[in-house]
Amino acid sequence: GAYHITSDEALPWRTILESVGDVLGRRPEICSVSSADLVSYQPDWEGPLLGDKANAMRFDNSAVRELIGEWTCEIDLPDGLQRVLPLVDQRLAAGYAPDPALDALVDRIIAESAP
């Protein structure tokens, strides 16, 4: 079988984004946009955004605990992000760049949605 292993801590997206900003030494400017509005810009996003991502979910580790016994996540979000940062830096240094069309669309959505 396939298992996921996550922390038992439930974090809202805002907290996650702010934690990423902390690791990068920057304060994110968060622009909230509804799923329906996002789909109006990109109809292909309807299934993913209005399907499984439309409902709040919380993953638990009960299946893996049944298999191996008690398990506790020892890496919190800030520590995990710090550990991943060198890999992100390597990928950027190797030439990764976001898809220019998607990047432009996201910029447009933010510009048209920001208060």
URWO-V574001 format. One record per residue. RES is the residue in one letter. OMEGA is omega in degrees with one decimal (none if undefined). Layout:
<<RES;OMEGA> <RES;OMEGA>>
This chain:
<<G;177.1> <A;-179.3> <Y;169.4> <H;176.4> <I;-179.2> <T;171.7> <S;175.1> <D;-178.9> <E;176.6> <A;-177.5> <L;174.5> <P;-178.4> <W;-179.0> <R;179.1> <T;178.9> <I;-179.6> <L;177.7> <E;177.0> <S;175.6> <V;177.5> <G;179.0> <D;-179.3> <V;-179.6> <L;-178.5> <G;-179.1> <R;176.2> <R;-178.7> <P;171.3> <E;-173.3> <I;178.1> <C;-179.6> <S;179.6> <V;-178.9> <S;177.1> <S;179.8> <A;178.3> <D;177.6> <L;179.7> <V;178.3> <S;176.3> <Y;-174.4> <Q;-177.1> <P;179.0> <D;-179.4> <W;-175.7> <E;-178.3> <G;-179.4> <P;-174.3> <L;-177.9> <L;175.9> <G;-173.4> <D;-176.7> <K;-179.6> <A;-177.9> <N;176.7> <A;179.2> <M;172.7> <R;178.8> <F;176.0> <D;-175.1> <N;-175.2> <S;-178.4> <A;179.8> <V;177.4> <R;176.3> <E;-176.7> <L;-172.5> <I;-177.0> <G;-176.7> <E;178.5> <W;178.9> <T;175.9> <C;-178.0> <E;-178.5> <I;178.6> <D;-175.3> <L;-179.7> <P;178.9> <D;178.2> <G;178.2> <L;177.2> <Q;-179.6> <R;-177.7> <V;-174.6> <L;178.0> <P;178.1> <L;176.3> <V;178.3> <D;178.6> <Q;-178.7> <R;177.5> <L;179.2> <A;179.8> <A;174.4> <G;178.7> <Y;172.3> <A;178.8> <P;175.9> <D;-174.8> <P;179.7> <A;178.4> <L;178.5> <D;178.9> <A;178.7> <L;179.0> <V;177.1> <D;179.4> <R;179.7> <I;179.7> <I;-179.2> <A;-178.2> <E;-176.7> <S;-176.0> <A;-179.3> <P;none>>
